[in-house]
Amino acid sequence: MVTQLGKSDAPIEGRLRLIGAVISAVFAIFVLRLYQLQIVEWETLHTRSEQNSVRTVRLAAPRGDILDREGRVLATTRPAYELQVIPNGLQEPKTTFAALAQLLETDSALLEERVGVRRGAARFQPVSLVDDLDFDHLAKLETHRYALPGVVTDVQPRRHYVEGAMAAPRMGLIGEIPEAQLEKRSREGYRSGDTIGQAGLEALLESHLRGRSGGRNVVVDVAGREVEVLDEVAALPGGKVVLALDLDLQQEAEAAFLDVPDGEPPKMGAAVAMDVRTGDVLVMVSRPSYDPNAFAGGIDSETWNALTTDEWEPLQNRAIQNHYPPGSIHKPILAAALLADGIVTPATRVYCPGYFRHGRRTYRCWKRGGHGSVDLHEAIKQSCDVYFYTNGVKLGIDRIAHYARSFGLGHRTGIRLANEAPGLIPSTEWKKRRFGVVWYPGETVSASIGQGFNLYTPLQLAVAYAALANGGKVLQPRLLLRLEARDGTVLEKFPSVVR
């Protein structure tokens, strides 16, 4: 038995010797490498460590493109060249700032003030002096940069709205993320200084458009120049958005607001055009407007103050945020209500002498001499007030309100934009609740032609008229056709919605 045990131990001892030899060899390699670094290459590495350092550079992700229904670019990303200085790398700050001021044609004191005094880790962080250099200044700086230690240029993606102010209220705007939002969204990877959608589609589709930031570890020399890239994680661009907007129609509508006689100011107001079959919002104009490119790199205080103090409120989207008395635009809606309740037929005629008496009051038609005897078609064509005064009183305010609501008026349309106004449809119950008084019959006369308390947004009226044209379908306005990946793969489609 002893002999058998001895024989079985021999292979185990051999394996232990082999493992010990491997461990000894690995340990020997570590010792040799340590000797090489500490003794043989010490002087070279010591010099390099004093002259070079590793800097982590965050690579911002380009935002995704926004396209019209035909694939034409409305918003994209362009390169913006940024001038930065590394405070720790400035060997002769006064001389450097003086040289930069001369190259940029500015005041050196302003540049020094922007950098200020940086201590601790902040000395090694880049400070932006100019975030969007023009090509002339960029060329001058690149020519002299090797004589300016601590000065670097970098390229960053910047939002670019190809058509400027056109369709700005729909597109929205981006801006630097404020502290309040940063606290809420820090877990989503946002950092101080990042841009984020602040209004319109830019805010609504932020998660799809933003992309994913990358990073790069680079070795830089004592002058702040990159020596080598150690590793890099590429930024991933955001996805694409295809809108229902038609660029050709939008341009024509915008041009109509600018078509004014010489010396007169541009027109103000809103315009909406919808495809009555699908609810696609082909056109949405709001004037006056603003250029969203002013916000892309951080808006200056002078421009911001001009926009926010302008009495015409250019930052508002008049198509959905402002509501107005509809006036005669309301008459076809009332005509549909009169037909539906059997108050009139298309052949019903009313004589218009130019006025309508109700109680002790006389209500004038817009045409002083009157329209004579008119049927429903002629009343709409001639916009005869007396025809609708006469029959609106028969219908009554509460039935008028009922049909107005059924056309999508007086409440939000469901369009995917923030701050949509609900509008207002008066009724006997509404007036009692709002003012604590009864509804007077004479008020129905005014309401019959869209006057009085009636308030609708231009978009609500577009929805109502689409229903008149398509046989009665009240459609939810469609802004978006689909979301795509950067390579064009369709991620999500948005169907038409009948309300």
URJO-V681489 format. One line per field, one symbol per residue. burial: # if it has 24 or more other ideal C-beta (glycine too) atoms within 12 Angstrom, else .. A space follows every 10 residues. Layout:
burial=???
This chain:
burial=.......... .......... .......... .......... .......... .##.#.#### #########. ...####..# ########## ..#..##.## #.##...... ##.##..... ....###### ###...##.# #...#..### ########## ###.###### #####.#... .........# ..######## ######.### ###..#.#.# #.####.... ....#.#### #######.## #.##..#... .........# ######.### ########## #########. ......#... ...####### ######.### #########. ..##.....# .##.##.... ..####.... #..###..## .######### #######.## ########## #######..# #.######.# #.......#. .######### ########## ########.. ..######## ####.#.... ...#.#..#
